[in-house]
Amino acid sequence: MNFKTFAKENAPRLCLMGITAVLITVTGIVFRQSVIRILPLYISLVIGLLQSRANRFAPLLGGFNSLLYMIVYLYLGLYASAGYALLFSCPVQLLTFVRWSRQKYKDSTQFRAMSWKWRAVVAVGYGAAVTVLCLALNMLGSDYSLLDSLSSLLGILVSILTMLAFVEYTWLMLPSGLINIALNLATMQAHPEQITYLIYSIYSLICVTIGFFRVRKLYAEQRTQIKNENTERSIPT
């Protein structure tokens, strides 16, 4: 697909991305957000557009952007976040790209669904992890222990499910997006410059919502294709 065709098919998304970029730039200037904190957001805008298409190149770009976020976190003295970006986010996204490319379908990948048993196991495990982390953060005096726990652990879970191409990742990205918006709103009270990240999180929620329906469509196509292939094999010649 050439750029002209891509631009034509994604015109509304490109317009949304452009408007969001302008809003981030203007609010960043008004609230004196540091350039180094804003820079990764511009790349994330492109990643969001690709995610809305369930494009397998989204995690590739995301993996490299994690390194840029790592630099931002080091600059801010957030060493744990920097370690997370380098040691988890970057390699997991690069592995996601490799795995999706090996089982590619159009510009995406072959998706699969979890059984209800495994959905229950994951839900219970996530709930237990959130409880433990929330208690630990409360002991450390965190002001946003619940939102922080929900957001960080859901981000890890979504990353793993995305890497394994489970369609459930799109379901979880919706509440994850809402939690990120709530967390940015909460932190804006003490840090007004966080409005740039709030604007991005709203854009990201729109993109993952579009991506949710895109993945459902691709998964339905794949199931129909597999069903037709099995039917053809069962017909005697």
C-alpha positions, 0 to 999 in steps of 0.5 A: 500500500503506497502513502497516497492510498494509506492517506485516503483510507485513513483520512479521518484518523490522520485528521484526528492525529493532526488535531491532537498534535496541535493541541499537545503542542499548544498546551505544552507551550502554555503550561511549559511542559518540557520538550523532552517529555512531549517528544515521545507523545508525537511518536505515540500519535503515529502508534495510536493510528497504527493500533486503530488498524491492528497494524503489526508495525505498531509494536515495532515502532512502540518498542523503539519509542519505549527507549525514548520514554526511558530517556525521559524517565531517566531525565525525570529521575523515575528510575523504576519507570525507566527500567520498566520501559527498557526491560519490559515494554521495549522487548515485549513490543519487539517480540510482539512484532516478530510473532505477529509477522510470523503469523501475519494476516493482511497488515495484521496477524492471526488472532485467537481467543482464550477459553472462559476457563483461562479468562477466569484464571487471568481475572482472578490473578489480576485482581490478586496482583492489584490488591497486593500492589495497592497495599504496597503503594499505600504503605509507601504513601502513594496518593494514587495507589488504586489508579496506579495499580490498576493502570500499571498491571493492566498495561502489563497484562494487555502487553502480554495478551497482545504479544500472544495475539489474543483478541481479549487484549482489545477488550482490556485496552478500553478500560485501560484507556479510561483508567489512564484518563482518570489517572492523568486527570488526578495528577493534573491537580498537582501538575497542570502540565500533565494536560499534554498526556491527558490529551494524548490519553483521550486520543489513544482511547479513541484509537483503541476503540476503533481498533477493538472493532477492527480486530473483531472484524479481522478475527471474524474473517479469519474464523470464516476462512478457517471454517471454509478451508475445513469444509473443503478438506472434508468434501470427498474428491 
